[in-house]
Amino acid sequence: MDYVPDTSVIIDGRFSAFLAKHHGSHVILAEALVAEIEHQANEGRSIGFAAIHQLKTLRDMHDQEKIFLDFYGKRPNEWQIERAKSGEIDEMIRQCAAENNAVLVTGDVVQKEIAEIKGISVKYIEPPEMKVRNIEEFFTPLTSSVHLKPDMAAVVKVGPPGSVKLEKLENSVTRDELENIASNLVTRGKFEDESFVELDMHGATVIQLRNMRIVITRPPFSDDLEITAVRPIAKLSIEDYSIDD
């Protein structure tokens, strides 16, 4: 079967998970999709790096002869990339599927509906139900900050003011887990109450997630993907402090 994915199923790994159950598939990547992902990564946006990681997974599957990977079409113009949210790139991906008589794979309801209206075969993949680790899992009531790097144990600051200690948690965080945590944080920053994405460009993402301040960095700001989360610890009463009479 020939498949043409769009960005909605590339970013969060839905498409690679689908292909794991459909070995021998012919995957056609629209150059428009690659250009959009490249543009996002060049701007330092976390979503772009997550998508590149997934494209590498597809290349690995091709090299292992689990799928057959091809590229098709022309790169979009700059104005088309800038208008991606208006549907310009989605239209180019639909054209790729139509011209190759392939099945369009999407997780976007609007993309699915438009493709069906145009007579394009569509495979809709719902958002994965897999559990994504939340940054809160690394905190205790007395944890003021968490620092995460790939394949390393989390480093946390624990203790009340004046008695803060640096500690390492037992289990390391894999690169895939860290990518998922970063992607999840950006999504939560956009949609949760009292939260927003303050900055997402040039290798640095700053998120206010309720009472938590989060910084996600990548090269050139850091040597690798890193996540630092800081929040105020629980307020202590005067009895919690050692004060001489």
N, C-alpha and C positions, 0 to 999 in steps of 0.2 A: 504493500500500500504506500502511496505517496502522500506525504504530509507537509504542510506549510504552517509553521507556528507563528503567532504574533508575540509581541513583547509581554503581554499579560501572563502567558504561561511559561515564558522563559525565566523571568525575574525570580520567581519563588520556587523554581524547581519542579513545577507541575509537569512540564513537558518531558524532562529527563526521567521522571518517575513513570510517566506513561510509556516511554520507550523501553524502559526496563522490562516491561511485560509484552513488548511488541518488537522483539529482535528481528532483524532482516528488513526493517522498514526503510524506505527511501525518504530522507529528510531534505527538503529544499528550503534554504534560508534566503529570504529576500534581502538583497543588498540594502534596501531601505531600512529593514530591521537592524542590520549590523551598523549602519550609519547612525541611527538614532541612539543605539546603545553606546557607540563610540563617543558621540556628542555628550551624552550624560556623564560618561566617565571622564572625559576631558574637562568637564566643568567641576569634577571632583565630587559628583553626587553619589551617595551610597548606592542608590538604585542601579546606577550604571556599572559599578564594580561588581555588584551581586550578579548582574546579568552576564558580564564578561566571565565570571566564574562558571556560570552555567553553560556558556558557549564552549568553554574549555572542556567541560564534561562531555558535550556532544562530540567534540573532536576526538576525545579519548575513546568514546564508544565506536567512532568510525575507525580509528586506528586498530581497535580490537576486533574489527569486523562484526560488530553487533548491529550496526546500522550503516547505511550508505548516505554520505553527506555531500550535498551540492549547494552552490550559490547561484542566484538568478536575479537578473534585472539590473537596472542602473541605480547608482547612488542618487539620492534625492538632492535637490538644490537646497541652499542654506535656508531660503524662506519656507520651504516645505518642512524642514526639520523644526524650525521655529514655530510652525503652526501645527506641530504634531498633536497637540491637545484638541485641535479643531478637526482632526480626522484625516489629515493629509497622508501620514505614514500608514495608517490603517487601510486607506484606499489602495495604496501601492502594494501592500501585503495581500489584499483581496485580489488584485489584478494578477499577482504572482501565482496564487492558487488557481484562479480561473484559467490562465494561459497554460498552465501545466496539468490541467484536469486533475488537480490534487485536492485533498481534504484540508480545509483550513482548520487549524486547532487554536481555540481561543478560550479564555476565561472571562471575557468581557461580554456582557449580555447585549450591549448595543452593537458590538462588532458581529455577534452571532445573528442578531435580527436583520441587520443590513445585508449580510452575506446571504442569508436565506432568501431575502427579497430579490437579490440579484441572481438567484439560482445556483449559488456556489455551495458545494457540499461542506458541511461544518461538523466538527466534533467539539462539543462544549465540555470543558473540564471544570468542575466546581472547585472552589478553594479547598486546599488540603485540610483534612481534619487532624493532621499530626500535631502533637503538642510542641509548641515553641517555648523555649525557656525564657522566662521573663527576668529582667534585671533584678526585680525584687527578691528573687530566690537567693541572691548572694548577700542580702542584708539581714541583720538581726536588729532588734530595737536599739542597740548601742553601736551599730555600724554607721560611720559617717561618710565613708567613701569606698568605692570598689573600682579596681583597675584590672582590665581584662586584655590579654594578648593571646594569639593563637598558640595552641599546644603548650600552654603554660598554666600553672595554678593561679587562680585569682588572688590578687593582693588586696587586702582590706585594711582599713583603719578602724579600730574598735576601741571603745572606752569613752567615759565621760570627759568633758573638758579638763585638761590638766593631767589626765592619765591615759592618753591615747597611745595605742600600741599598733605596730604593723604586724599583720599576720598573713600567712599563706593558707588558703583552703586546700583540702586534700586532693580533690580531683581536678585535673587540667581541663581546659575548654578546647575542643577541637576547632580547626579552622571553619569547618562547615557550620558548627554550632554558633561560632562567633559571627559569621556572615548572617545567619538567621536571626540572631539576637539584634544585630545592627539594623537589618531590614525591618524587623518587628518594631524596634524603637521609633524608626522614622514614620511607620504607619500609625503607631499609637500617638505620636506627636501631632500628626495631622488631624486625627479624628476624636481623641479623647477630650473630655471636658477639662478646662483649666490647663490645657497643654497646647504647645505650638512648636513648629520648627523655625527657629530664629535664623539659622544660616545653614545652607547646604550647597557648598561650592568649593572648588579648588582644594579638595582633599580634606576639608574640615566640615563637620556637621555639628551644629549646636542645637540641642533640644531642651525645652522646658517641659518636663513631664510631671504635672501637678507640682509637688514640692521638691522635685528632683531635677538637678541640673546635669545634663549629659553632654559629653563631647566625644564624637567619633572622629578619629583621624586616620589618614592614610598617607603614603608618600605624596608630596614631599614634606608634609608636616611631621610625619613619623616614619620610622623604618619599615613599619608594617601596619596592618589594621590594629587599632587599639581603641578601647572604649573605657572612658572614665565617667563614673556617676557619683555625684556628691549630693547629700541631703542633710538637713539638720537632724540631729538625733533627738530622741524623746526628751521633752523638758523635764528637768530634775527639780525637786523641791530642795529647800535649804538644808533639810536633814540628810540629803544625799551627799553633801560636801563635808569634808573633814575640816571643821573650823574650830580653832582653840577658843575656849572661853576667855 
